[in-house]
Amino acid sequence: MREHSTLKTHAALFDGMSQTLGLDLQEKAIAGHLQFDEISEAVLRCSRCAHPDQCSARLAPGGAGFEAAPDYCRNRDLLAYLQEEPA
């Protein structure tokens, strides 16, 4: 059950990071810039991150948010790519 909870937490973190960067993952997938299995892989990469508490704090209501994915983000390259692609 812990594994399910961990994946759910990191799915929310990845989605929250995407949203704070102005990305709509569903829109990106429909436009062909992101495959649905890439979202699953991104969540798995996120689950191996050593800094989820830092992201959680910044993505929480009233948190600072992000202008770009932090250096430690395992999905930094993917998120940067998606920011460059038009919807």
BAFI-3210 file (N, C-alpha, C; in Angstrom, 3 decimals, decimal comma, padded with zeros to 6 digits):
// residues 87
n [1|2|3|4|5|6|7|8|9|10|11|12|13|14|15|16|17|18|19|20|21|22|23|24|25|26|27|28|29|30|31|32|33|34|35|36|37|38|39|40|41|42|43|44|45|46|47|48|49|50|51|52|53|54|55|56|57|58|59|60|61|62|63|64|65|66|67|68|69|70|71|72|73|74|75|76|77|78|79|80|81|82|83|84|85|86|87]
n.u [000,818|002,022|003,596|001,689|000,679|002,984|003,409|001,072|001,440|003,712|002,740|000,965|002,801|004,296|002,291|001,540|003,942|004,068|001,767|002,389|004,377|002,995|002,032|-000,176|-000,682|-002,443|-003,303|-000,837|-000,363|-002,513|-001,840|000,299|002,844|003,603|003,605|001,298|002,495|004,908|004,248|003,748|006,339|007,627|006,461|007,462|010,215|010,147|009,400|011,758|013,212|015,197|014,248|011,436|009,994|010,784|009,709|006,993|006,492|006,945|005,036|002,676|-000,403|000,069|002,749|005,991|006,100|007,330|009,486|010,937|011,807|013,503|017,094|017,637|015,550|014,313|012,856|013,428|014,511|012,499|010,308|011,266|011,476|008,740|007,794|008,829|007,499|004,791|001,275]
n.v [-001,193|001,190|001,746|002,459|004,775|006,361|006,649|008,022|010,397|011,425|011,654|013,727|015,719|015,969|016,797|019,161|020,616|020,882|022,440|024,802|025,726|026,526|024,616|022,408|019,213|017,386|018,786|019,039|016,356|015,764|017,436|016,076|016,345|014,985|011,740|009,470|007,391|008,568|010,315|008,567|007,514|009,861|010,301|008,082|008,710|011,008|009,865|008,800|010,875|012,840|015,043|015,559|016,856|019,515|020,359|019,894|021,795|024,226|024,065|024,034|025,650|029,101|028,791|029,397|028,521|027,786|029,041|027,753|024,316|022,967|022,557|020,010|018,473|015,565|015,540|017,781|018,323|017,278|018,883|021,422|021,102|020,760|023,272|024,784|023,908|024,747|024,889]
n.w [000,000|000,641|-001,580|-003,525|-002,350|-002,382|-005,161|-005,810|-004,386|-005,717|-008,292|-007,911|-007,187|-009,579|-011,330|-010,023|-010,219|-012,975|-013,442|-012,000|-013,596|-015,717|-017,456|-019,136|-018,870|-020,067|-022,317|-023,640|-024,209|-025,927|-028,037|-028,991|-027,985|-025,792|-024,629|-023,126|-021,688|-021,100|-019,111|-017,007|-016,701|-015,915|-013,423|-012,061|-012,150|-010,564|-008,155|-007,296|-006,389|-004,148|-002,843|-002,261|-000,236|-000,319|-002,767|-002,252|-000,226|-001,576|-003,571|-002,223|-001,170|-000,902|-001,057|-002,589|-005,215|-008,552|-011,093|-012,905|-013,282|-010,472|-010,057|-009,028|-009,923|-011,352|-013,621|-014,989|-017,615|-019,306|-018,537|-019,247|-022,013|-022,638|-021,959|-023,983|-026,245|-028,357|-027,559]
ca.u [000,000|002,924|004,013|000,578|000,660|004,161|003,146|000,018|002,086|004,606|001,896|000,479|003,941|004,610|001,196|001,657|005,095|003,657|000,817|003,050|005,181|002,075|001,827|-001,353|-000,188|-003,439|-003,211|000,424|-000,540|-003,421|-001,097|001,321|004,155|003,828|002,881|000,784|003,471|005,949|003,763|004,012|007,787|007,971|006,049|008,440|011,446|009,859|009,357|013,135|013,838|015,578|013,786|009,997|009,469|011,027|008,696|005,686|006,383|006,851|003,818|001,522|-001,028|000,876|004,169|006,649|005,976|008,562|009,522|011,540|012,050|014,776|018,237|017,586|014,365|014,613|012,066|013,763|014,646|011,169|009,486|011,812|011,046|007,310|007,601|009,227|006,575|003,483|000,149]
ca.v [000,000|002,335|002,017|003,178|006,102|007,077|007,023|009,032|011,630|011,947|012,076|015,058|016,638|016,207|017,610|020,488|021,280|021,234|023,552|026,029|026,171|026,936|023,514|021,556|017,937|016,793|019,554|018,653|015,000|015,844|018,084|015,151|016,683|014,144|010,477|009,149|006,579|009,469|010,845|007,507|007,491|011,070|010,068|007,152|009,472|011,879|009,047|008,501|012,143|012,962|016,329|015,792|017,787|020,883|020,636|019,963|023,070|025,334|023,917|024,152|026,974|030,094|028,525|030,257|028,009|027,675|029,640|026,669|023,149|023,128|021,787|018,623|017,799|014,491|015,799|019,138|018,381|017,069|020,074|022,509|020,798|021,018|024,722|025,341|023,472|025,428|023,997]
ca.w [000,000|000,682|-002,950|-004,150|-001,740|-002,888|-006,550|-005,806|-003,926|-006,746|-009,413|-007,536|-007,263|-010,985|-011,863|-009,419|-010,825|-014,334|-013,373|-011,560|-014,730|-016,773|-018,387|-019,035|-019,383|-020,955|-023,554|-024,278|-024,728|-027,073|-029,116|-029,456|-027,425|-024,620|-024,653|-021,798|-020,955|-020,615|-017,835|-016,027|-016,470|-015,164|-012,035|-011,486|-011,899|-009,423|-006,932|-006,889|-006,009|-002,740|-002,323|-002,444|000,766|-000,805|-003,791|-001,584|000,484|-002,532|-004,367|-001,330|-001,185|-000,205|-001,294|-003,572|-006,570|-009,322|-012,438|-013,674|-012,434|-009,757|-010,569|-008,571|-010,474|-012,298|-014,822|-015,429|-019,072|-019,888|-018,285|-020,070|-023,383|-022,758|-021,895|-025,277|-027,273|-028,351|-027,238]
c.u [000,863|003,356|002,939|000,521|001,817|003,924|002,083|000,593|002,926|003,847|001,365|001,603|004,273|003,532|001,274|002,815|004,732|002,746|001,493|003,959|004,306|001,797|000,541|-000,950|-001,163|-003,394|-001,949|000,321|-001,432|-002,706|000,030|002,718|004,538|002,968|002,424|001,758|004,643|005,540|004,024|005,496|008,232|007,602|007,028|009,764|011,276|009,899|010,749|013,899|014,116|015,002|012,274|009,418|009,675|009,993|007,321|005,476|006,196|005,585|002,546|000,895|-000,217|002,370|004,698|006,450|007,339|008,416|010,115|011,727|013,402|015,858|018,162|016,453|014,765|013,827|012,349|013,832|013,295|010,310|009,970|011,408|009,576|007,007|007,932|008,240|005,271|002,376|-000,464]
c.v [001,259|002,728|002,822|004,609|006,956|007,537|008,112|010,396|012,244|012,314|013,482|016,092|016,970|017,082|019,037|021,283|021,743|022,454|024,857|026,587|026,576|025,867|022,764|020,228|017,276|017,486|019,182|017,261|015,016|016,446|017,200|015,435|015,779|012,897|010,147|008,279|007,427|010,107|009,823|007,432|008,704|010,914|009,121|007,853|010,358|011,082|008,667|009,757|012,177|014,224|016,567|016,788|019,239|021,266|020,785|021,314|024,231|025,270|024,047|025,543|027,955|029,885|029,396|029,796|027,940|028,432|028,645|025,505|023,321|022,212|020,314|017,815|016,778|014,642|017,177|019,250|018,217|018,314|021,267|022,322|021,161|022,519|025,372|025,014|024,238|024,413|023,391]
c.w [000,000|-000,722|-003,688|-003,631|-002,251|-004,320|-006,642|-005,397|-005,034|-008,020|-009,144|-007,603|-008,715|-011,633|-011,317|-009,997|-012,234|-014,329|-012,979|-012,658|-015,918|-017,809|-018,086|-019,677|-020,348|-022,323|-024,342|-024,891|-025,970|-028,277|-029,661|-028,932|-026,260|-024,745|-023,232|-021,004|-020,461|-019,285|-016,734|-015,686|-015,654|-013,692|-011,356|-011,207|-010,667|-008,118|-006,435|-006,470|-004,501|-002,085|-002,442|-001,431|000,346|-001,852|-003,148|-000,922|-000,490|-003,373|-003,534|-001,471|-000,341|-000,381|-002,424|-005,014|-007,248|-010,635|-013,419|-012,718|-011,746|-010,326|-010,199|-009,194|-011,536|-013,599|-015,417|-016,957|-019,762|-019,721|-019,109|-021,528|-023,573|-022,701|-023,241|-026,389|-027,210|-028,096|-028,472]
res [m|r|e|h|s|t|l|k|t|h|a|a|l|f|d|g|m|s|q|t|l|g|l|d|l|q|e|k|a|i|a|g|h|l|q|f|d|e|i|s|e|a|v|l|r|c|s|r|c|a|h|p|d|q|c|s|a|r|l|a|p|g|g|a|g|f|e|a|a|p|d|y|c|r|n|r|d|l|l|a|y|l|q|e|e|p|a]
***
